[in-house]
Amino acid sequence: MAAPARFVTCRLPMRRLPSTACHAAVALCLLAASGCGRPTSEPPSTVTIETVPPAGAGGSTRTVPIGGRVRGHRPGDRIVVYARSGVWWVQPLAAQPFTDIDSAGRWQTTSHLGSEYGVLVVDRGHRAPATLDGLPQVGGTVRAVGSSHGTGDYVDAPRRTVVFSGHEWEVREASSDRGGANFYDARNVSVDTEGRLHLRIEPRDGRLTGAEVSLTRGLGFGTYEFTVADTAHLPPSAVFGLLTWDDGASQENHRELDVEISRWGDPANDNGQYVVQPYYIPANVRRFNAPAGRLTHAFRWEPGMVVFRTTRPGAVDGGPPLATHSFTTGVPMPGGERVRIHLYPFAYSTTPVAAPVEVVVEKFQHLP
């Protein structure tokens, strides 16, 4: 039923006004009447998750689709997705936290697995933290909040693995934010008839993709040795890494120990570094020059110490080192770490990788 009409009484001065002034006064009164009872604020936004991912343990190697609908959003509003695995982790990448809303109010992206999924509608001024202890309330730059538990029991998709140097390695297919937003393709990994591991950077489906493999079990303390074919051909913006990584140990800097071969986009840089994370502490990084030819990069991990060393393969007792450095502070204890080997383009470089790149790892071994 329509609301009853409302009337506004306009009291004009008793003195006689010119007809134009009277008309103007009446018009102002009518304008005031037309605004009576109208809301002064926009209706609230709402957001729903319609494509709900399965519940599963968080991790960096798998992503799944997630999507839904927004109602009442404003031009410029965007979506931020979080997946809960202990804390809430921004999705799909910390370097790529925002998802656009289309003209029909729909949104679609990918997420790593979690027990729950949260979605925010935010304005252009919002800054998305990489992790949250809890989802925020509506207010400020947050226009709407929605969440859903993951569906059913997660059944892991078949993993692609390769056997290299007597170990099983899982091939990465999910994106990452290491070195900026980076994408990986299983087709960039192969093992040849001589048992050597090949990693490539290749354009795939309209974007540049890298390669990564990770051991399916941890090895703990000991010596980690990687014999690698010539890497002198790498362009300045390619990154080749040999490292340990623990997905679930962010408070321990992921137990990350690195040998990284890259000039990080600057041709004037030395092309190698040893790192005990976090890298932003100057004492945790040692730069060196990795010369052309076959090299063995190794690190000896012990309680309270890690010693890095680069030599020519086949030299007696390792031969004189081409580079070496010891770290005695910030060295993690073993936990859930796995060895990873990867090759990817450094996304923050002003001189991007322009052609396919390949690195060949001839051998890996771990000595307790």
C-alpha positions in Angstrom: 0.0 0.0 0.0 1.4 3.4 -0.9 2.4 5.7 1.9 0.1 8.6 2.4 1.1 12.0 0.9 2.9 14.4 3.2 2.4 18.1 3.1 4.7 20.9 4.0 3.3 24.3 5.0 5.4 27.2 3.8 4.9 30.4 5.8 5.8 33.4 3.7 6.4 36.8 5.1 3.3 38.9 5.5 4.7 41.7 3.4 3.8 41.7 -0.2 6.6 40.1 -2.4 7.1 40.5 -6.1 5.6 37.5 -8.0 9.1 36.2 -8.9 10.2 36.1 -5.3 7.0 34.4 -4.2 7.4 31.7 -6.9 11.0 31.1 -5.8 10.0 30.7 -2.2 7.3 28.3 -3.1 9.7 26.3 -5.2 12.1 26.0 -2.3 9.2 24.7 -0.1 8.3 22.1 -2.8 11.9 21.0 -3.0 12.0 20.5 0.7 8.8 18.5 0.5 10.1 16.3 -2.2 13.0 15.2 0.0 11.0 14.3 3.0 11.2 10.7 4.1 14.0 9.7 1.7 17.0 7.8 3.0 20.3 9.8 3.2 22.7 6.8 2.8 23.2 4.1 0.3 21.9 0.6 1.0 24.5 -1.8 2.5 26.5 -4.1 0.2 26.2 -7.8 0.5 28.5 -10.5 -0.7 28.0 -14.3 -1.1 30.3 -17.2 -1.9 28.5 -19.4 -4.5 31.5 -21.5 -5.7 32.7 -22.8 -2.3 36.0 -24.7 -2.3 36.5 -27.9 -0.4 37.9 -27.9 3.1 41.5 -28.9 3.2 44.8 -28.4 4.9 46.5 -25.2 3.7 49.6 -25.3 1.6 51.2 -23.5 -1.3 51.1 -26.2 -4.0 47.4 -26.4 -4.8 44.7 -23.8 -5.7 41.0 -24.2 -6.3 38.3 -22.0 -7.8 36.2 -19.7 -5.6 33.6 -17.2 -6.7 30.3 -15.5 -5.9 28.1 -12.4 -6.2 28.0 -8.9 -4.8 24.9 -6.7 -4.5 24.9 -3.0 -3.7 28.5 -2.4 -4.6 29.9 0.9 -5.9 32.1 1.6 -9.0 35.7 0.8 -8.0 34.8 -1.7 -5.3 36.9 -4.9 -5.3 37.0 -8.3 -3.6 39.6 -9.6 -1.2 39.5 -13.3 -0.4 41.0 -15.1 2.6 41.4 -18.8 3.4 41.8 -19.9 7.0 44.6 -22.2 7.9 45.5 -21.4 11.4 45.3 -17.7 10.6 43.5 -16.1 7.6 45.7 -15.9 4.5 45.0 -13.5 1.7 44.3 -15.2 -1.7 45.5 -16.0 -4.2 48.7 -14.1 -3.5 49.9 -11.4 -1.1 51.3 -9.7 -4.2 47.9 -10.0 -6.0 45.2 -9.6 -3.3 42.4 -7.9 -5.3 39.8 -9.4 -7.5 37.5 -7.3 -9.8 33.7 -7.4 -9.7 32.1 -7.6 -13.2 29.2 -5.6 -14.5 26.7 -8.3 -13.2 28.1 -8.2 -9.7 30.0 -11.5 -10.1 33.6 -12.2 -9.0 35.8 -15.2 -9.6 39.4 -16.1 -8.5 41.4 -19.0 -7.1 42.4 -19.8 -3.5 44.7 -22.1 -1.7 42.9 -24.6 0.6 41.6 -23.8 4.1 39.0 -24.9 6.6 37.0 -21.7 6.0 36.9 -19.0 3.3 36.2 -15.3 3.9 35.5 -12.6 1.3 35.5 -8.8 1.7 34.0 -6.1 -0.5 36.5 -3.1 -0.2 36.9 0.3 -1.8 40.0 1.5 -3.7 41.7 2.8 -0.6 41.8 -0.6 1.2 45.1 -2.2 2.0 44.9 -6.0 2.3 47.2 -7.5 5.0 48.8 -10.8 4.0 47.4 -12.5 7.2 44.6 -11.7 9.6 43.7 -13.2 13.0 40.1 -12.7 12.3 37.9 -11.2 9.5 37.2 -7.5 10.0 33.9 -5.9 10.7 32.1 -3.7 8.1 33.3 -0.1 8.3 35.9 2.2 6.9 37.2 0.8 3.6 35.4 -2.6 4.2 31.9 -2.4 2.7 30.7 -6.1 3.2 32.0 -9.3 4.7 30.9 -12.9 4.0 32.3 -16.3 4.9 31.7 -20.0 4.4 33.1 -23.3 5.8 34.8 -25.4 3.2 32.6 -28.1 1.6 32.8 -31.8 2.6 36.1 -33.7 2.9 38.9 -32.6 0.6 40.1 -35.3 -1.8 43.5 -34.2 -3.1 43.8 -34.2 -6.9 46.4 -36.5 -8.3 49.8 -35.0 -7.9 52.4 -34.9 -10.7 55.7 -36.1 -9.4 59.1 -36.9 -11.0 62.0 -39.0 -9.7 65.3 -37.3 -9.6 68.5 -38.4 -7.9 66.7 -41.2 -6.2 64.1 -39.0 -4.6 60.4 -38.3 -5.4 59.7 -34.6 -6.1 56.3 -32.9 -6.4 55.9 -30.6 -9.4 54.4 -27.2 -8.6 51.3 -26.0 -10.5 49.9 -23.3 -8.2 50.9 -19.6 -8.5 53.1 -17.9 -5.9 54.1 -14.4 -4.8 57.8 -15.1 -4.6 59.5 -12.3 -6.5 56.1 -10.8 -7.3 53.1 -12.6 -8.8 54.5 -15.7 -10.5 52.9 -18.6 -12.3 54.1 -22.2 -12.6 53.4 -24.9 -15.2 54.1 -28.6 -14.8 55.1 -28.8 -18.5 58.2 -26.8 -17.6 59.7 -29.7 -15.6 61.2 -32.9 -17.0 63.8 -35.5 -16.3 65.9 -36.7 -19.2 67.2 -40.2 -20.0 70.4 -39.4 -18.1 68.4 -38.6 -15.0 69.1 -34.8 -15.1 66.4 -32.4 -14.0 65.3 -29.7 -16.5 63.5 -26.6 -15.3 62.3 -23.9 -17.8 60.8 -20.5 -18.0 58.3 -20.6 -20.9 55.4 -18.5 -22.1 52.2 -20.6 -21.6 48.6 -19.6 -22.3 49.5 -15.9 -22.7 51.7 -15.5 -19.6 55.3 -16.3 -18.6 55.5 -19.3 -16.4 58.3 -20.9 -14.3 59.1 -24.3 -12.8 59.4 -25.7 -9.3 59.8 -29.1 -7.6 59.8 -30.0 -3.9 60.8 -33.1 -2.1 57.9 -35.1 -0.7 59.7 -35.6 2.6 62.0 -33.7 5.0 65.7 -34.5 5.5 66.7 -32.4 8.5 70.2 -31.5 9.5 73.0 -32.5 7.1 74.8 -31.5 3.9 72.7 -30.6 0.9 74.6 -30.7 -2.4 73.3 -29.6 -5.9 75.4 -30.1 -9.0 74.2 -27.7 -11.7 75.1 -27.2 -15.4 76.3 -23.8 -16.5 74.0 -20.9 -15.3 76.0 -18.0 -16.8 73.5 -17.7 -19.6 70.7 -16.7 -17.3 69.2 -13.2 -18.1 69.4 -10.7 -15.3 65.7 -11.1 -14.3 65.7 -14.9 -14.1 66.0 -16.5 -10.6 67.3 -20.0 -9.9 66.9 -21.2 -6.3 68.0 -24.1 -4.2 66.4 -24.0 -0.8 64.6 -25.4 2.2 61.0 -24.3 2.9 58.4 -25.1 5.5 54.8 -24.0 4.5 53.5 -24.0 8.1 56.3 -22.2 9.8 55.8 -18.5 9.0 57.0 -17.6 12.5 60.3 -19.3 11.7 60.7 -17.6 8.4 59.6 -20.9 6.8 62.9 -22.4 7.9 64.3 -21.0 4.6 67.9 -21.4 3.7 68.8 -20.4 0.1 71.3 -20.5 -2.6 70.0 -18.1 -5.2 71.5 -17.5 -8.7 70.2 -14.2 -10.0 71.1 -10.6 -10.7 67.6 -9.5 -9.6 67.1 -7.4 -12.7 70.4 -5.5 -12.4 73.2 -6.6 -14.8 75.7 -5.0 -12.5 74.9 -7.2 -9.5 76.9 -10.3 -8.5 74.9 -13.2 -9.7 74.8 -15.3 -6.5 73.8 -15.1 -2.9 73.6 -17.3 0.2 70.7 -16.4 2.5 69.4 -17.3 6.0 65.9 -15.7 6.0 64.8 -13.0 6.6 66.8 -11.5 3.8 66.1 -7.9 4.9 68.6 -8.3 7.7 71.9 -7.4 6.0 73.9 -9.9 8.0 71.7 -12.7 6.7 72.8 -12.3 3.0 76.2 -13.0 1.5 76.6 -12.0 -2.2 79.1 -13.9 -4.4 79.9 -14.4 -8.1 79.0 -17.8 -9.6 81.4 -18.3 -12.6 80.5 -20.0 -15.8 80.6 -23.8 -16.1 79.4 -26.7 -13.9 79.2 -25.9 -10.2 78.3 -27.7 -7.0 76.4 -25.5 -4.5 76.1 -27.0 -1.0 75.3 -26.1 2.5 76.0 -27.9 5.8 73.1 -27.4 8.3 73.9 -28.0 11.9 72.4 -26.8 15.2 73.1 -23.0 15.3 75.2 -23.0 12.1 74.9 -23.3 8.4 77.9 -23.2 6.1 77.5 -22.5 2.4 80.0 -23.5 -0.2 80.3 -23.3 -4.0 83.0 -25.5 -5.8 83.8 -27.2 -9.1 82.3 -30.7 -9.1 84.7 -33.6 -9.0 87.5 -31.7 -7.2 89.3 -33.7 -4.4 87.5 -33.0 -1.1 85.5 -30.4 -2.9 88.5 -28.4 -3.9 89.2 -24.8 -3.0 85.8 -23.0 -2.7 84.8 -20.5 -5.3 82.7 -18.9 -2.6 81.8 -19.8 1.0 80.2 -18.3 4.0 79.1 -19.3 7.5 76.0 -18.1 9.4 75.7 -18.5 13.1 72.7 -16.4 14.0 69.1 -16.9 13.0 69.7 -20.5 11.9 66.4 -22.4 12.3 65.9 -25.9 13.7 64.5 -28.6 11.4 60.7 -29.0 11.3 58.4 -29.5 8.3 60.8 -28.1 5.7 61.3 -29.7 2.3 64.0 -29.0 -0.3 62.8 -27.0 -3.3 64.4 -26.2 -6.6 62.9 -23.5 -8.8 63.4 -21.2 -11.7 61.1 -18.2 -12.2 61.1 -14.7 -13.7 61.6 -11.8 -11.2 58.4 -9.9 -11.6 59.6 -6.7 -10.1 62.4 -6.2 -12.7 62.2 -3.4 -15.3 63.8 -5.7 -17.8 61.6 -8.8 -17.9 62.7 -12.2 -19.2 62.2 -12.0 -23.0 62.9 -15.5 -24.2 62.6 -19.1 -22.9 65.3 -20.1 -20.3 66.4 -23.5 -19.1 68.6 -24.7 -16.2 69.7 -28.3 -15.8 70.4 -29.8 -12.4 72.6 -32.8 -12.8 72.5 -34.3 -9.3 71.2 -33.8 -5.7 72.3 -35.6 -2.6 71.9 -35.3 1.1 74.5 -36.5 3.6 73.5 -36.8 7.3 
